[in-house]
């Protein structure tokens, strides 16, 4: 980890948000389905026919987030290899990262 870039294994702030926070696109849905993880998603209908898919949220955070991963190395995503593209694209140390940390009260 380079200087100034937060260590994601001690944070997880980006995994917290409201319902629909973590959008799941068609390619993500296929990947999650192949891995038997589709039960972690929720479909929400908006208006006439618009259906959106997102990761389920419990207690204000993604259901795939774990306070302690099995390897003991810290917190993180329990489905990291199958995570949605929006999570893959999220950059540690980016303005969005710092905004998420600020919302969670993490320096």
N, C-alpha and C positions, 0 to 999 in steps of 0.2 A: 504494500500500500504506500503510495507516495505521500509526501508531506502535504498536509492540508486537505486530503481526501478522507472523508469519514470511513471508518471500518464498518461495513454493512453487517458484519457478524456480531456487532455490539449495539445495533441501532434498530432497524426494522421500521423506522418512521414512515417510509413510503407504503407500507402494508396497511396503514390505518386510514380510514375514511368512511364516508357514508355508503349506503347501498349504491350500486352501480359504479363505485370508485374504480374498480379494476375491470375494464371492458374486455370481453372475450370475442374475438373475431372468428370468422369461419375456419381459418387455418388453425387457430388455437383450439376451437371446438373439436376439430378432427383429431388433433394431437392428443387432447385430453381424453377423447373417446377411445382412441387406440390404447391409451395407458390405463383405461378403466377409471378415469378420474372425473367423468362428466357429472357425477353426483355432487361435485364441489361447485358447480355452477348453478345459476338461477336465471330463468327467462322472465322478463318483465314486459308486459304489453302496455304500450302508450298509445292512446287515441285509437284510431281505426287501423288496425293491422300492423303498426310498427312494433316489432318485437326486438328487444335488446337482450343480450346475454352478458352476464358478468359473473365474477367469482362471488360466492356466498360470503357474507360478512357476518361475523358473530362478535358481539362486544365491541363493535367499531373497528374490527380488523379482519383481514382475509382469513378464511378458515384454513388455508395452507400454511399460515405463519405459525412458527413454534418458538416459544421462549427459550427452549433448549433443544438443539438438534441431537440426534442419537450419537453423533461422533464426539459430542461434548465440547465442540469448538465455539459454541455460542448460539445466538438466535438466528432464525432465517427461514427460508422457504423449504417446506417439506417436499415440494414437487419441483424443485429447481430445474431439473432437466426438461420438464414438461410445461414450465410456466408460460403464461400468455406473452405475446409479443410486446405488449405495453410494458411489462415488467422487464423483458429482455432489453428494451430500448432505454429504460430509465438509467441515467448515469449518476453514479456516486460522485458527490462534489458539485453537481450541476445546480443552477439556481432552483430548480424544482426540488432537488434533494434538500437544499438548505431551507426552503420554505416548509417542507414536510417536517424537518427536524424542529423548526421554530414552532410549528403548530403543536408538536408533541412536547415542547419544553426542553428540548435537547439542544444545548449550545449551538 
